[in-house]
Amino acid sequence: MKAHAAEAALDYAESGMILGLGSGSTAEIFIDRLGKALKAGLLSDIRGVPTSSMTERAAQAAGVPLIPADQASRIDLTVDGADEVDGRFRLIKGGGGCLLREKIIAHASDRMIVVIDETKLVETLGAFPLPVEVDPFAFTITAKKVFDALRASGAPRADVALRRRGDGPAPFVTDGGHFILDCECGELPNPEDTARRLAAIPGVMEHGLFIGLARTVIVGEEDGAEVLEI
Ligand SMILES: O=C[C@H](O)[C@H](O)[C@H](O)COP(=O)(O)O
């Protein structure tokens, strides 16, 4: 299903484009197919801006030329995955811990296409634990503020847990040197309000609610892909 979505997204890539390359397994399938299209001569003069070190490695392996993010003056199109998508194309992202860089690139792009399998479509966001990227400095204070913000925005619960690296005790550290708080919230009654409250906390580098960024969602199904637009 993920491959069907990723392959359908290739139709939106055009020669000469600067592409934001999202992170995660679905985005990596897109990168693989993009590399194949470049090798086959179906596309040319594409340059990718990776949103994580994992994506950078995937793009190098696929033969997709890259430019460092700080040298990209514009981004035509970003293709990225998501952990949850609701009917208004509000997203939860960050399951892989790449949300800050993903949001910087999505926000800078003329267009964002989200590629998901059909299990990611939800009526209400919140079953997937909301990732919040925080500065390690005084992160327990930030975690308490995150708890308060989630409860104040009406989340039925707020179990805030520091993400660990694998099964060990060491914290997971993002490419930017930050920690991730995974927040089990239950269904979020007002994601915009949640996003505003989280963004107002000084130690929060970014949160995994992506609102107003995606205009196209490609949903991979068993036998193809459906393109949804708003
Ligand atoms: O931090 C990770 C990203 O937001 C991913 O795009 C998201 O977790 C979806 O990943 P996948 O395509 O592997 O389900």
The ligand as an ORCA input file, in Angstrom:
! r2SCAN-3c Opt
* xyz 0 1
  O       9.561     11.309     11.779
  C       9.090     10.580     10.899
  C       8.128     10.997      9.904
  O       7.229     11.981     10.303
  C       7.488      9.918      9.039
  O       7.157     10.544      7.832
  C       6.261      9.271      9.641
  O       6.582      8.703     10.895
  C       5.656      8.182      8.729
  O       6.573      7.169      8.542
  P       6.254      5.854      7.695
  O       6.074      6.265      6.274
  O       7.456      4.973      7.904
  O       5.009      5.232      8.269
*
